[in-house]
Amino acid sequence: MLGKRYDVFEKIGGRRNMCAECGMNPCHPRCPNAPEPVPVHECVKCGYGILVGDKFWDSPEGKICEECVDDMSAEEILKLCGESLTEAEKEER
C-alpha cells in the first residue's frame, strides 16, 4: 500500500527501538506499520493471495481460496473435476 511506513524503527546506538504505534519489535500484524503478509499461493479464481493458515482447494485447475469455493455451485465444482450431473430417464423393463 502506498504511503505506509515500513521503516518505523529508529536506530539509536545500533539497537532497534519499539514501534511508535504498537510498541512491539517487530510490529504486531494488526499494526498499521506492519508489512503486508506474503501469500504462499494465489487463487486461480479471484487472483488474491492465499496466506499461511488460510484454507484452499487444490483443484485440477489450480489452488482456489476457501471464499471462492464457498461461492461455487455444486455444478461448478463437478465441472472442475471433469464430472457432470446426469439427467434421469425412465428405464424400460
N, C-alpha and C positions, 0 to 999 in steps of 0.2 A: 504494500500500500504506500502511496506517495505521502510524504510529509511525516511518516513515522520515524521516530528517533530510535535507531538500533544501538548506537554507541552512547548509552545513558550513564555509564560509569566514568567517574573522574579518576584519573591516575594520580595518586599522591604518593611519592616515595616508592614507586614501583609496585604498590598494592592496589587492588581494586576495591572500591567502596561499594556500599549498598546502593540499590536503585532509589532514586528520589521519590518515585511513585509507589512502589510496592514494598520497599525496604528489604528486598531479598537480593542475593547474588548467587546464581543468575536469577533473572526475573521470573516471577510466578507466571504460569501460562496465561492467566487472565489479565495480566498487567498490560496496559496499552503499549508499553515499550518492549514487550517480549517479541522475539522474532516469530514470523509465521511458521507453523509446523510444516515439516517437509512430508508430502504424501509418499507412500510406498508403492501405490498403484494409481491408475487413472481409470475411471468408469467409462466404458465404451458407449454408454447411452447418453449421459449428461456431460461428460468431459471433466467433471470435478475430481479432485484428488481423494483417494481413499487413504485415511491416516491410520497409524498404528492403533490397534484396538477396535477399529471400525469393522463391521461385518459386511461381507460381499459374497456374490455368487461367481464362481469361476466357471462361467458358461462356455459352451463351444465357440462362441463369438468373442469371448474375452471376459474380463472382470466387470461385474455390474454391481454398483453400490446397493446397500440394503434399501435405501429410499426408492431407487428406480425399480427394484424387484417388487416392492410393495405396490407401486403404481401400475405394474404389468398385469394384464389379464391372464387367466389360465391358458387361453388360446395362444397368446404371445409366447408364453413360456414353452408350451408344447412345440410351437413352430421353431423356436431356437434350438430345441433338442431334436429337430428333424421329424417330429411326430405331428399328427393332426387328429381331430375328432372324426369319428365315422358316423355317418347318418344311418339310423336304424331303418331296416326294411323288413317287411313281413316275409317270413320264411315259408316256403312251400313244403307241405308234408306229403 
